[in-house]
Amino acid sequence: MQTDVIREPARDLPVTGEYDLCVLGGSCTGVFAAIRAARLGLSVALVERMGTLGGVATLSLVNIWHSDLDEAFEKRIFAGLSTELMERLKKRDAVTERPRDAGIAWTFNSAEMQIELDEVIAEAGVHPWLHTAFCAPHVEDGRLTAVIVENKSGRCALRARFFIDATGDGDLCHRLGLPTYTSARFQPSTTCALLEGWNREWGNVIGRHAAEYGLPEGFVWSAPVPGTQLGMLAGTRVFENCSEAEGLTRAEIEGRRQIRAIQALVHEKVPGSRMGLVGLPARIGIRETRHVRCLHQLSGEEVLHGRSFQDAIANGSYRVDIHHTDKPGITFRYLNGTEVYARPGFPSEERRWREPQAVDPTFYQIPYRCLVPQGPYDNLLAAGRFIDADEQAHAAIRVMVNMNQTGEAAGTAAALALRDGISAAAVDPAKLRTALADGGSVML
């Protein structure tokens, strides 16, 4: 508990870079924002506090992306840098495809993706700052003009004309004092593991015996790692608030404890099993922390009824995926009106969340307004899982292929705003959608 304070002496900080755009956060969302902007002619800094790019897809070992087709598997609903990256990884035999699977479309090798992302940003001319932690915003005369960062060279500043917060937790927006909120039932985090000798059928064994080993009853899924004999297991459930230092610390330790408990469970409940732990993530996989208030909050009703938006910048078909905090398992809610409650080791329960109708939506959209934070800073956009969405909408849109599109939109919008000398909120949606389509995105 804090009992006193230490006053840090004022000091002058060196400005170690000046750019058109500074992107905070090196997940695929942030990387794609940076690449889109650089391809449109901006000088771009990409700041990442870890030593590699890719975020959840690499650091957290979550090696699956969801379908680029609508829920009926009839129409392509996104393309852009997500599919471009998968095509690059295919050339390295680092991807397997299941094109008509609602759960998994691409399974990839996270280590190969790390290296591929290094190459992609180099080709685009993006300036990366790895092992560089964002500390504070710098505001002059009411305008965001720089960010204070710290790395192996010490504390310094990066100036830019425009900023994109892709930190996942909305750290830049939060430290600017912009309005943010946390859902009452936020989605829990998961620590993944790389395993040798994993059998996916053991997920049901884990589900039936979880309580005996101090494991929260959640959901267990796994995926092979292309090019190896390893499997990635996602079977833990951690309920700490990972947007705060102590909560994140507890979450990392608890996630690893649960991995060890899963090892003990399998070894004891599956006679003859030979499962070995090969690797742990550099960072726990976080589904949700705080959100920033934007010009529009996407609602679950808008998602589930497939509402169209004139300023739509992303399309998705991943089901509403509710990780319950008050009971075991998860609920999948589909656009066709069906619902499945799944609990490993137990039969699934199927029902309807609405009555049948003549025509069902097959995809949903995310409007640009969900990326524009409320407040006085007109040279700032949000991208990634902390954009403005209610609990049910977030449960669908939060997956990487959807958030990647928000990054591409933010990077493109930044280029348009700087080109035309206007605010983020004033970017013409029609011009933005045209620019996204010209860059390879699917606009519906």
Sequence and secondary structure as in RCSB ss.txt:
>XXXX:A:sequence
MQTDVIREPARDLPVTGEYDLCVLGGSCTGVFAAIRAARLGLSVALVERMGTLGGVATLSLVNIWHSDLDEAFEK
RIFAGLSTELMERLKKRDAVTERPRDAGIAWTFNSAEMQIELDEVIAEAGVHPWLHTAFCAPHVEDGRLTAVIVE
NKSGRCALRARFFIDATGDGDLCHRLGLPTYTSARFQPSTTCALLEGWNREWGNVIGRHAAEYGLPEGFVWSAPV
PGTQLGMLAGTRVFENCSEAEGLTRAEIEGRRQIRAIQALVHEKVPGSRMGLVGLPARIGIRETRHVRCLHQLSG
EEVLHGRSFQDAIANGSYRVDIHHTDKPGITFRYLNGTEVYARPGFPSEERRWREPQAVDPTFYQIPYRCLVPQG
PYDNLLAAGRFIDADEQAHAAIRVMVNMNQTGEAAGTAAALALRDGISAAAVDPAKLRTALADGGSVML
>XXXX:A:secstr
              EEEEEEEEEE  BHHHHHHHHHHHHTT  EEEE SSSSSBGGGTTT   EE  SB TTS S
B   HHHHHHHHHHHTTT EEE TT SS SEEE HHHHHHHHHHHHHHHT EEETT EEEEEEEETTEEEEEEEE
ETTEEEEEEEEEEEE SSS HHHHHTT  EEE TT   BB EEEEES  TTHHHHHHHHGGGGT      EEEE 
TTSSEEEEE   B S TTSHHHHHHHHHHHHHHHHHHHHHHHHHSTT   EEEE  SS B    EEE BS  B H
HHHHTT   TTEEEEE   EEEE SSSSSEEEE TTSEEEEE TTS  EEEESS   SS    EEEEGGGGSBSS
S TTEEE STTSSB HHHHHHHTSHHHHHHHHHHHHHHHHHHHHHT  STTS HHHHHHHHHHTT    
